[in-house]
Amino acid sequence: MKKKIFLLFAFVSFLIFTSFSQEAYAPAENSNPKASPATPLFQVSAGMVYSGIDLSRYISSISYKGFHGRIVTHLGGMFFLSTEYSSFKPHNSPSAWKNIHTRKFDFNGHVSFATNNNLTRIFVLTGANRHEWKATRTGYTDLSQLGSGIPEGDIVTVKRWGVNFGCGFTQTLYENIGIFGDYRFCFGNANNFEKVRIMDVMTTLGLNVTFPHPNKTKGKKSFSIGPRIYKWTHKGA
């Protein structure tokens, strides 16, 4: 399932990049000289997330579907900062856990590049992941997925930090409305001989709303009388 999602994401990214790489008109006015005309000030996004949630505690490679929302803020130049939230429906992991409740908080820096048409942006992300996970032990054999020795019926709560790394895109479809998507890995402390391992593989897809930089030139008026040019001197008229 994860392989299919990754291939789909790669295909969509390639298709968007090749289909919209021609030159297109860009607005001449830009209030932020350090940002291109297509650089947004804020992006508000919402959609679906497909996640392994916690590969250290699940014995299958099922991707669980949930809700994902984010706010991306332009810091300057090619750099952005995203604050993200992911939530999943309560579910069970056969042979190990039941009544699982989980959510994720992500804080990622983006390095973003616009294509020639100023409608598509490709970005690389990295940052921190905060994972909160709570479940009830079933008591069945779980192949040592961090459940060995825990009595049946015990409630286990996990709060863990990790590191994200991935890539994604945003594509404008109409005015300030578009789509977004990314594919990322989350690395964390394995608490065993592995030291560090991949704790999650996550894919997001959804709608994206862009808020541009304010136009500082809007509303300013200039005064002139015909085509003449006047020069003031200290000698008077």
ChimeraX commands (.cxc) that place a marker at each C-alpha (Angstrom):
marker #1 position 0.00,0.00,0.00 radius 0.5
marker #1 position 2.77,2.46,0.93 radius 0.5
marker #1 position 4.63,1.64,-2.28 radius 0.5
marker #1 position 1.52,2.38,-4.35 radius 0.5
marker #1 position 0.98,5.71,-2.57 radius 0.5
marker #1 position 4.62,6.69,-3.10 radius 0.5
marker #1 position 4.45,5.82,-6.83 radius 0.5
marker #1 position 1.21,7.76,-7.22 radius 0.5
marker #1 position 2.69,10.79,-5.48 radius 0.5
marker #1 position 5.84,10.65,-7.64 radius 0.5
marker #1 position 3.75,10.38,-10.81 radius 0.5
marker #1 position 1.50,13.33,-9.88 radius 0.5
marker #1 position 4.53,15.47,-8.97 radius 0.5
marker #1 position 6.24,14.65,-12.28 radius 0.5
marker #1 position 3.07,15.30,-14.27 radius 0.5
marker #1 position 2.47,18.67,-12.63 radius 0.5
marker #1 position 6.09,19.71,-13.04 radius 0.5
marker #1 position 6.24,18.85,-16.75 radius 0.5
marker #1 position 2.76,20.13,-17.64 radius 0.5
marker #1 position 3.14,23.60,-16.11 radius 0.5
marker #1 position 6.78,24.45,-16.72 radius 0.5
marker #1 position 6.13,26.93,-19.55 radius 0.5
marker #1 position 6.51,30.68,-19.17 radius 0.5
marker #1 position 3.40,32.48,-17.92 radius 0.5
marker #1 position 2.44,36.03,-17.05 radius 0.5
marker #1 position 3.42,37.20,-13.56 radius 0.5
marker #1 position 2.15,40.39,-11.87 radius 0.5
marker #1 position 4.54,43.31,-12.09 radius 0.5
marker #1 position 3.71,44.70,-8.67 radius 0.5
marker #1 position 5.27,43.08,-5.64 radius 0.5
marker #1 position 5.35,44.58,-2.16 radius 0.5
marker #1 position 8.10,42.27,-0.92 radius 0.5
marker #1 position 11.32,42.70,-2.92 radius 0.5
marker #1 position 12.77,39.55,-1.39 radius 0.5
marker #1 position 9.87,37.39,-2.62 radius 0.5
marker #1 position 8.85,36.51,-6.17 radius 0.5
marker #1 position 5.35,37.59,-7.32 radius 0.5
marker #1 position 4.11,34.03,-6.77 radius 0.5
marker #1 position 5.45,33.69,-3.22 radius 0.5
marker #1 position 2.53,33.42,-0.74 radius 0.5
marker #1 position 2.56,35.03,2.69 radius 0.5
marker #1 position 0.37,32.31,4.22 radius 0.5
marker #1 position -0.96,28.97,3.02 radius 0.5
marker #1 position -3.83,27.23,4.84 radius 0.5
marker #1 position -4.29,23.57,3.89 radius 0.5
marker #1 position -6.58,20.72,4.88 radius 0.5
marker #1 position -7.01,17.20,3.60 radius 0.5
marker #1 position -6.28,13.52,4.17 radius 0.5
marker #1 position -3.28,11.82,5.68 radius 0.5
marker #1 position -2.19,8.21,5.19 radius 0.5
marker #1 position 0.19,7.10,7.92 radius 0.5
marker #1 position 1.79,4.03,9.46 radius 0.5
marker #1 position 1.37,5.98,12.74 radius 0.5
marker #1 position 3.95,4.03,14.79 radius 0.5
marker #1 position 5.90,1.28,13.05 radius 0.5
marker #1 position 7.55,0.31,16.35 radius 0.5
marker #1 position 4.23,-0.86,17.86 radius 0.5
marker #1 position 2.27,-2.14,14.87 radius 0.5
marker #1 position 2.93,-5.59,13.43 radius 0.5
marker #1 position 1.40,-4.82,10.01 radius 0.5
marker #1 position 2.23,-2.26,7.33 radius 0.5
marker #1 position -1.31,-0.89,7.07 radius 0.5
marker #1 position -1.63,2.82,6.33 radius 0.5
marker #1 position -4.29,4.45,8.48 radius 0.5
marker #1 position -6.35,7.33,7.05 radius 0.5
marker #1 position -6.92,10.50,9.03 radius 0.5
marker #1 position -7.36,14.28,8.87 radius 0.5
marker #1 position -4.46,16.65,8.24 radius 0.5
marker #1 position -4.31,20.45,8.52 radius 0.5
marker #1 position -1.48,22.94,8.27 radius 0.5
marker #1 position -0.55,26.62,8.17 radius 0.5
marker #1 position 2.56,27.57,6.18 radius 0.5
marker #1 position 4.17,30.98,6.76 radius 0.5
marker #1 position 6.71,32.69,4.52 radius 0.5
marker #1 position 9.87,33.58,6.44 radius 0.5
marker #1 position 11.79,35.16,3.58 radius 0.5
marker #1 position 13.33,34.16,0.27 radius 0.5
marker #1 position 12.85,30.42,-0.31 radius 0.5
marker #1 position 12.19,29.63,3.36 radius 0.5
marker #1 position 8.84,28.77,4.95 radius 0.5
marker #1 position 7.67,27.39,8.30 radius 0.5
marker #1 position 4.72,24.98,8.61 radius 0.5
marker #1 position 2.69,24.10,11.70 radius 0.5
marker #1 position 0.74,20.87,11.16 radius 0.5
marker #1 position -1.79,18.65,12.92 radius 0.5
marker #1 position -2.87,15.08,12.10 radius 0.5
marker #1 position -5.64,13.13,13.79 radius 0.5
marker #1 position -6.80,9.52,13.31 radius 0.5
marker #1 position -9.97,7.61,14.19 radius 0.5
marker #1 position -9.74,5.14,17.12 radius 0.5
marker #1 position -8.67,1.73,15.82 radius 0.5
marker #1 position -7.21,-1.64,16.84 radius 0.5
marker #1 position -3.93,-3.35,16.04 radius 0.5
marker #1 position -4.63,-7.11,15.95 radius 0.5
marker #1 position -2.69,-9.31,18.39 radius 0.5
marker #1 position -1.31,-6.40,20.38 radius 0.5
marker #1 position -3.42,-3.30,21.04 radius 0.5
marker #1 position -7.01,-2.10,21.04 radius 0.5
marker #1 position -8.84,1.22,21.38 radius 0.5
marker #1 position -5.88,3.15,19.98 radius 0.5
marker #1 position -6.10,6.95,20.04 radius 0.5
marker #1 position -3.35,8.92,18.35 radius 0.5
marker #1 position -2.48,12.32,16.95 radius 0.5
marker #1 position 0.58,14.05,15.55 radius 0.5
marker #1 position 1.99,17.60,15.66 radius 0.5
marker #1 position 4.61,18.64,13.11 radius 0.5
marker #1 position 6.82,21.74,12.90 radius 0.5
marker #1 position 8.70,21.78,9.61 radius 0.5
marker #1 position 10.93,24.16,7.74 radius 0.5
marker #1 position 10.40,24.28,3.96 radius 0.5
marker #1 position 12.79,25.21,1.17 radius 0.5
marker #1 position 10.42,25.99,-1.70 radius 0.5
marker #1 position 11.02,26.63,-5.42 radius 0.5
marker #1 position 8.49,28.04,-7.91 radius 0.5
marker #1 position 8.35,26.75,-11.50 radius 0.5
marker #1 position 8.41,29.14,-14.45 radius 0.5
marker #1 position 4.64,29.52,-14.60 radius 0.5
marker #1 position 4.43,30.62,-10.92 radius 0.5
marker #1 position 1.57,28.17,-10.36 radius 0.5
marker #1 position 3.52,25.19,-9.07 radius 0.5
marker #1 position 5.89,25.07,-6.11 radius 0.5
marker #1 position 8.16,22.15,-5.19 radius 0.5
marker #1 position 9.50,22.00,-1.64 radius 0.5
marker #1 position 11.75,19.95,0.63 radius 0.5
marker #1 position 10.81,19.76,4.31 radius 0.5
marker #1 position 12.52,18.83,7.53 radius 0.5
marker #1 position 11.61,19.42,11.15 radius 0.5
marker #1 position 10.23,17.97,14.37 radius 0.5
marker #1 position 7.38,15.52,14.95 radius 0.5
marker #1 position 5.45,15.20,18.22 radius 0.5
marker #1 position 3.54,11.92,18.45 radius 0.5
marker #1 position 0.93,11.21,21.15 radius 0.5
marker #1 position -0.33,7.62,21.29 radius 0.5
marker #1 position -2.59,5.79,23.76 radius 0.5
marker #1 position -3.86,2.18,23.66 radius 0.5
marker #1 position -4.99,-0.80,25.75 radius 0.5
marker #1 position -2.89,-3.99,25.80 radius 0.5
marker #1 position -4.76,-7.07,24.53 radius 0.5
marker #1 position -2.41,-9.64,26.06 radius 0.5
marker #1 position -1.87,-11.60,22.85 radius 0.5
marker #1 position 1.51,-12.31,21.26 radius 0.5
marker #1 position 2.74,-9.22,19.43 radius 0.5
marker #1 position 6.16,-10.24,18.09 radius 0.5
marker #1 position 7.87,-7.98,20.66 radius 0.5
marker #1 position 6.43,-4.75,19.23 radius 0.5
marker #1 position 7.17,-2.94,22.52 radius 0.5
marker #1 position 4.36,-4.83,24.22 radius 0.5
marker #1 position 6.24,-7.72,25.83 radius 0.5
marker #1 position 5.77,-7.94,29.58 radius 0.5
marker #1 position 2.81,-5.55,29.66 radius 0.5
marker #1 position -0.21,-7.20,31.38 radius 0.5
marker #1 position -3.49,-7.53,29.53 radius 0.5
marker #1 position -5.79,-4.55,30.09 radius 0.5
marker #1 position -3.03,-2.07,30.92 radius 0.5
marker #1 position -3.33,1.32,29.23 radius 0.5
marker #1 position -0.10,2.53,27.66 radius 0.5
marker #1 position 0.55,6.20,26.84 radius 0.5
marker #1 position 3.43,7.27,24.61 radius 0.5
marker #1 position 4.62,10.82,23.92 radius 0.5
marker #1 position 7.61,10.89,21.61 radius 0.5
marker #1 position 9.61,13.34,19.51 radius 0.5
marker #1 position 10.99,12.50,16.07 radius 0.5
marker #1 position 12.60,14.11,13.03 radius 0.5
marker #1 position 10.82,14.53,9.67 radius 0.5
marker #1 position 12.31,14.55,6.20 radius 0.5
marker #1 position 10.39,14.62,2.93 radius 0.5
marker #1 position 9.30,16.52,-0.16 radius 0.5
marker #1 position 6.07,17.83,-1.64 radius 0.5
marker #1 position 4.29,20.26,-3.96 radius 0.5
marker #1 position 1.54,22.88,-4.15 radius 0.5
marker #1 position -0.38,23.49,-7.38 radius 0.5
marker #1 position -2.61,26.51,-7.98 radius 0.5
marker #1 position -5.80,25.59,-9.85 radius 0.5
marker #1 position -7.91,28.77,-9.72 radius 0.5
marker #1 position -6.85,32.15,-8.35 radius 0.5
marker #1 position -5.72,31.40,-4.76 radius 0.5
marker #1 position -7.16,27.86,-4.53 radius 0.5
marker #1 position -5.13,24.75,-5.31 radius 0.5
marker #1 position -3.99,21.35,-4.10 radius 0.5
marker #1 position -1.05,20.17,-2.01 radius 0.5
marker #1 position 0.71,16.91,-1.24 radius 0.5
marker #1 position 3.84,15.58,0.39 radius 0.5
marker #1 position 5.59,12.35,1.27 radius 0.5
marker #1 position 7.76,12.09,4.39 radius 0.5
marker #1 position 9.62,9.80,6.74 radius 0.5
marker #1 position 9.79,10.25,10.50 radius 0.5
marker #1 position 12.92,9.04,12.32 radius 0.5
marker #1 position 13.01,8.41,16.07 radius 0.5
marker #1 position 14.85,6.74,18.94 radius 0.5
marker #1 position 14.34,2.97,18.67 radius 0.5
marker #1 position 15.22,2.33,22.35 radius 0.5
marker #1 position 17.17,-0.77,21.35 radius 0.5
marker #1 position 20.30,-1.80,19.46 radius 0.5
marker #1 position 19.08,-0.01,16.30 radius 0.5
marker #1 position 19.38,3.37,18.06 radius 0.5
marker #1 position 17.48,5.18,15.29 radius 0.5
marker #1 position 14.82,3.78,13.01 radius 0.5
marker #1 position 11.97,4.91,10.73 radius 0.5
marker #1 position 8.95,5.33,13.01 radius 0.5
marker #1 position 6.44,6.47,10.41 radius 0.5
marker #1 position 5.90,6.90,6.66 radius 0.5
marker #1 position 3.28,9.54,5.96 radius 0.5
marker #1 position 1.53,10.89,2.84 radius 0.5
marker #1 position -0.73,13.96,2.76 radius 0.5
marker #1 position -3.11,15.20,0.04 radius 0.5
marker #1 position -5.70,17.98,0.08 radius 0.5
marker #1 position -6.80,21.52,-0.76 radius 0.5
marker #1 position -4.61,24.59,-0.36 radius 0.5
marker #1 position -5.65,28.25,0.01 radius 0.5
marker #1 position -3.01,30.93,-0.58 radius 0.5
marker #1 position -2.90,34.41,0.96 radius 0.5
marker #1 position -0.48,36.69,-0.95 radius 0.5
marker #1 position 1.76,39.37,0.47 radius 0.5
marker #1 position -0.15,42.66,0.92 radius 0.5
marker #1 position 0.26,45.10,-1.93 radius 0.5
marker #1 position 1.88,48.13,-0.32 radius 0.5
marker #1 position 1.50,50.22,-3.48 radius 0.5
marker #1 position -2.27,49.80,-3.49 radius 0.5
marker #1 position -4.08,52.99,-2.51 radius 0.5
marker #1 position -1.10,55.31,-3.10 radius 0.5
marker #1 position -1.81,58.26,-5.40 radius 0.5
marker #1 position 0.53,60.40,-7.42 radius 0.5
marker #1 position -0.13,64.05,-8.41 radius 0.5
marker #1 position 0.70,65.58,-11.74 radius 0.5
marker #1 position -0.61,68.23,-14.11 radius 0.5
marker #1 position -0.50,67.06,-17.68 radius 0.5
marker #1 position 2.74,65.84,-19.21 radius 0.5
marker #1 position 4.81,68.73,-17.81 radius 0.5
marker #1 position 7.70,68.24,-15.40 radius 0.5
marker #1 position 8.31,70.90,-12.76 radius 0.5
marker #1 position 11.62,71.56,-11.05 radius 0.5
marker #1 position 11.78,73.54,-7.83 radius 0.5
marker #1 position 14.78,75.81,-7.20 radius 0.5
marker #1 position 15.86,78.02,-4.33 radius 0.5
marker #1 position 15.56,81.11,-6.58 radius 0.5
marker #1 position 11.81,81.00,-6.64 radius 0.5
marker #1 position 9.52,81.09,-9.66 radius 0.5
marker link #1:1,2 radius 0.2
marker link #1:2,3 radius 0.2
marker link #1:3,4 radius 0.2
marker link #1:4,5 radius 0.2
marker link #1:5,6 radius 0.2
marker link #1:6,7 radius 0.2
marker link #1:7,8 radius 0.2
marker link #1:8,9 radius 0.2
marker link #1:9,10 radius 0.2
marker link #1:10,11 radius 0.2
marker link #1:11,12 radius 0.2
marker link #1:12,13 radius 0.2
marker link #1:13,14 radius 0.2
marker link #1:14,15 radius 0.2
marker link #1:15,16 radius 0.2
marker link #1:16,17 radius 0.2
marker link #1:17,18 radius 0.2
marker link #1:18,19 radius 0.2
marker link #1:19,20 radius 0.2
marker link #1:20,21 radius 0.2
marker link #1:21,22 radius 0.2
marker link #1:22,23 radius 0.2
marker link #1:23,24 radius 0.2
marker link #1:24,25 radius 0.2
marker link #1:25,26 radius 0.2
marker link #1:26,27 radius 0.2
marker link #1:27,28 radius 0.2
marker link #1:28,29 radius 0.2
marker link #1:29,30 radius 0.2
marker link #1:30,31 radius 0.2
marker link #1:31,32 radius 0.2
marker link #1:32,33 radius 0.2
marker link #1:33,34 radius 0.2
marker link #1:34,35 radius 0.2
marker link #1:35,36 radius 0.2
marker link #1:36,37 radius 0.2
marker link #1:37,38 radius 0.2
marker link #1:38,39 radius 0.2
marker link #1:39,40 radius 0.2
marker link #1:40,41 radius 0.2
marker link #1:41,42 radius 0.2
marker link #1:42,43 radius 0.2
marker link #1:43,44 radius 0.2
marker link #1:44,45 radius 0.2
marker link #1:45,46 radius 0.2
marker link #1:46,47 radius 0.2
marker link #1:47,48 radius 0.2
marker link #1:48,49 radius 0.2
marker link #1:49,50 radius 0.2
marker link #1:50,51 radius 0.2
marker link #1:51,52 radius 0.2
marker link #1:52,53 radius 0.2
marker link #1:53,54 radius 0.2
marker link #1:54,55 radius 0.2
marker link #1:55,56 radius 0.2
marker link #1:56,57 radius 0.2
marker link #1:57,58 radius 0.2
marker link #1:58,59 radius 0.2
marker link #1:59,60 radius 0.2
marker link #1:60,61 radius 0.2
marker link #1:61,62 radius 0.2
marker link #1:62,63 radius 0.2
marker link #1:63,64 radius 0.2
marker link #1:64,65 radius 0.2
marker link #1:65,66 radius 0.2
marker link #1:66,67 radius 0.2
marker link #1:67,68 radius 0.2
marker link #1:68,69 radius 0.2
marker link #1:69,70 radius 0.2
marker link #1:70,71 radius 0.2
marker link #1:71,72 radius 0.2
marker link #1:72,73 radius 0.2
marker link #1:73,74 radius 0.2
marker link #1:74,75 radius 0.2
marker link #1:75,76 radius 0.2
marker link #1:76,77 radius 0.2
marker link #1:77,78 radius 0.2
marker link #1:78,79 radius 0.2
marker link #1:79,80 radius 0.2
marker link #1:80,81 radius 0.2
marker link #1:81,82 radius 0.2
marker link #1:82,83 radius 0.2
marker link #1:83,84 radius 0.2
marker link #1:84,85 radius 0.2
marker link #1:85,86 radius 0.2
marker link #1:86,87 radius 0.2
marker link #1:87,88 radius 0.2
marker link #1:88,89 radius 0.2
marker link #1:89,90 radius 0.2
marker link #1:90,91 radius 0.2
marker link #1:91,92 radius 0.2
marker link #1:92,93 radius 0.2
marker link #1:93,94 radius 0.2
marker link #1:94,95 radius 0.2
marker link #1:95,96 radius 0.2
marker link #1:96,97 radius 0.2
marker link #1:97,98 radius 0.2
marker link #1:98,99 radius 0.2
marker link #1:99,100 radius 0.2
marker link #1:100,101 radius 0.2
marker link #1:101,102 radius 0.2
marker link #1:102,103 radius 0.2
marker link #1:103,104 radius 0.2
marker link #1:104,105 radius 0.2
marker link #1:105,106 radius 0.2
marker link #1:106,107 radius 0.2
marker link #1:107,108 radius 0.2
marker link #1:108,109 radius 0.2
marker link #1:109,110 radius 0.2
marker link #1:110,111 radius 0.2
marker link #1:111,112 radius 0.2
marker link #1:112,113 radius 0.2
marker link #1:113,114 radius 0.2
marker link #1:114,115 radius 0.2
marker link #1:115,116 radius 0.2
marker link #1:116,117 radius 0.2
marker link #1:117,118 radius 0.2
marker link #1:118,119 radius 0.2
marker link #1:119,120 radius 0.2
marker link #1:120,121 radius 0.2
marker link #1:121,122 radius 0.2
marker link #1:122,123 radius 0.2
marker link #1:123,124 radius 0.2
marker link #1:124,125 radius 0.2
marker link #1:125,126 radius 0.2
marker link #1:126,127 radius 0.2
marker link #1:127,128 radius 0.2
marker link #1:128,129 radius 0.2
marker link #1:129,130 radius 0.2
marker link #1:130,131 radius 0.2
marker link #1:131,132 radius 0.2
marker link #1:132,133 radius 0.2
marker link #1:133,134 radius 0.2
marker link #1:134,135 radius 0.2
marker link #1:135,136 radius 0.2
marker link #1:136,137 radius 0.2
marker link #1:137,138 radius 0.2
marker link #1:138,139 radius 0.2
marker link #1:139,140 radius 0.2
marker link #1:140,141 radius 0.2
marker link #1:141,142 radius 0.2
marker link #1:142,143 radius 0.2
marker link #1:143,144 radius 0.2
marker link #1:144,145 radius 0.2
marker link #1:145,146 radius 0.2
marker link #1:146,147 radius 0.2
marker link #1:147,148 radius 0.2
marker link #1:148,149 radius 0.2
marker link #1:149,150 radius 0.2
marker link #1:150,151 radius 0.2
marker link #1:151,152 radius 0.2
marker link #1:152,153 radius 0.2
marker link #1:153,154 radius 0.2
marker link #1:154,155 radius 0.2
marker link #1:155,156 radius 0.2
marker link #1:156,157 radius 0.2
marker link #1:157,158 radius 0.2
marker link #1:158,159 radius 0.2
marker link #1:159,160 radius 0.2
marker link #1:160,161 radius 0.2
marker link #1:161,162 radius 0.2
marker link #1:162,163 radius 0.2
marker link #1:163,164 radius 0.2
marker link #1:164,165 radius 0.2
marker link #1:165,166 radius 0.2
marker link #1:166,167 radius 0.2
marker link #1:167,168 radius 0.2
marker link #1:168,169 radius 0.2
marker link #1:169,170 radius 0.2
marker link #1:170,171 radius 0.2
marker link #1:171,172 radius 0.2
marker link #1:172,173 radius 0.2
marker link #1:173,174 radius 0.2
marker link #1:174,175 radius 0.2
marker link #1:175,176 radius 0.2
marker link #1:176,177 radius 0.2
marker link #1:177,178 radius 0.2
marker link #1:178,179 radius 0.2
marker link #1:179,180 radius 0.2
marker link #1:180,181 radius 0.2
marker link #1:181,182 radius 0.2
marker link #1:182,183 radius 0.2
marker link #1:183,184 radius 0.2
marker link #1:184,185 radius 0.2
marker link #1:185,186 radius 0.2
marker link #1:186,187 radius 0.2
marker link #1:187,188 radius 0.2
marker link #1:188,189 radius 0.2
marker link #1:189,190 radius 0.2
marker link #1:190,191 radius 0.2
marker link #1:191,192 radius 0.2
marker link #1:192,193 radius 0.2
marker link #1:193,194 radius 0.2
marker link #1:194,195 radius 0.2
marker link #1:195,196 radius 0.2
marker link #1:196,197 radius 0.2
marker link #1:197,198 radius 0.2
marker link #1:198,199 radius 0.2
marker link #1:199,200 radius 0.2
marker link #1:200,201 radius 0.2
marker link #1:201,202 radius 0.2
marker link #1:202,203 radius 0.2
marker link #1:203,204 radius 0.2
marker link #1:204,205 radius 0.2
marker link #1:205,206 radius 0.2
marker link #1:206,207 radius 0.2
marker link #1:207,208 radius 0.2
marker link #1:208,209 radius 0.2
marker link #1:209,210 radius 0.2
marker link #1:210,211 radius 0.2
marker link #1:211,212 radius 0.2
marker link #1:212,213 radius 0.2
marker link #1:213,214 radius 0.2
marker link #1:214,215 radius 0.2
marker link #1:215,216 radius 0.2
marker link #1:216,217 radius 0.2
marker link #1:217,218 radius 0.2
marker link #1:218,219 radius 0.2
marker link #1:219,220 radius 0.2
marker link #1:220,221 radius 0.2
marker link #1:221,222 radius 0.2
marker link #1:222,223 radius 0.2
marker link #1:223,224 radius 0.2
marker link #1:224,225 radius 0.2
marker link #1:225,226 radius 0.2
marker link #1:226,227 radius 0.2
marker link #1:227,228 radius 0.2
marker link #1:228,229 radius 0.2
marker link #1:229,230 radius 0.2
marker link #1:230,231 radius 0.2
marker link #1:231,232 radius 0.2
marker link #1:232,233 radius 0.2
marker link #1:233,234 radius 0.2
marker link #1:234,235 radius 0.2
marker link #1:235,236 radius 0.2
marker link #1:236,237 radius 0.2
view
